[in-house]
């Protein structure tokens, strides 16, 4: 198996995992799926880590310290 096939296989695996994750949490949208895929590339396939990273990435209001 060449490096390009392995890379393609990993991308397909990541995309499939992202789709399943989104279905489980009833999330929709291509941009959100792309964000989840980038998170998976960074933190791996641990759902708790993905959830935490996704919440941090989509926070509406930043905490301002005095």
C-alpha positions as CSV (number, residue, x, y, z in Angstrom):
1,X,0.0,0.0,0.0
2,X,1.5,3.3,-1.0
3,X,1.6,6.5,1.1
4,X,-1.1,8.2,-0.9
5,X,-3.5,5.2,-0.5
6,X,-2.9,5.2,3.3
7,X,-3.5,8.9,3.4
8,X,-6.7,8.5,1.4
9,X,-7.8,5.7,3.7
10,X,-7.1,7.8,6.8
11,X,-9.1,10.7,5.4
12,X,-12.0,8.4,4.5
13,X,-11.9,6.9,8.0
14,X,-11.8,10.4,9.6
15,X,-14.8,11.5,7.5
16,X,-16.8,8.4,8.3
17,X,-16.1,8.8,12.0
18,X,-17.1,12.5,11.8
19,X,-20.4,11.6,10.1
20,X,-21.2,9.0,12.7
21,X,-20.3,11.5,15.5
22,X,-22.6,14.1,14.0
23,X,-25.4,11.7,13.6
24,X,-25.1,10.6,17.2
25,X,-25.2,14.2,18.4
26,X,-27.8,15.3,15.8
27,X,-25.4,17.9,14.3
28,X,-25.7,19.2,10.7
29,X,-23.7,21.1,8.2
30,X,-20.6,20.7,6.1
31,X,-18.6,23.4,7.8
32,X,-19.2,21.7,11.2
33,X,-18.2,18.4,9.7
34,X,-15.0,19.9,8.3
35,X,-14.2,21.4,11.7
36,X,-14.8,18.1,13.4
37,X,-12.5,16.4,10.9
38,X,-9.7,18.9,11.7
39,X,-10.3,18.2,15.4
40,X,-10.0,14.5,14.8
41,X,-6.8,14.9,13.0
42,X,-5.4,16.9,16.0
43,X,-6.8,15.0,19.0
44,X,-7.6,11.5,17.6
45,X,-10.7,9.4,17.8
46,X,-11.5,9.9,21.5
47,X,-15.1,11.3,21.6
48,X,-14.6,13.1,24.9
49,X,-11.6,15.0,23.5
50,X,-13.5,15.8,20.3
51,X,-16.5,17.1,22.3
52,X,-14.2,19.3,24.4
53,X,-12.3,20.7,21.4
54,X,-15.5,21.3,19.5
55,X,-17.0,23.2,22.4
56,X,-13.9,25.3,22.8
57,X,-13.8,26.0,19.0
58,X,-17.4,27.1,18.9
59,X,-17.6,29.2,22.1
60,X,-19.7,32.3,21.5
61,X,-18.3,34.7,24.1
62,X,-14.7,34.7,25.3
63,X,-14.0,35.1,29.0
64,X,-12.4,38.4,29.7
65,X,-10.2,38.6,32.8
66,X,-9.9,41.9,34.7
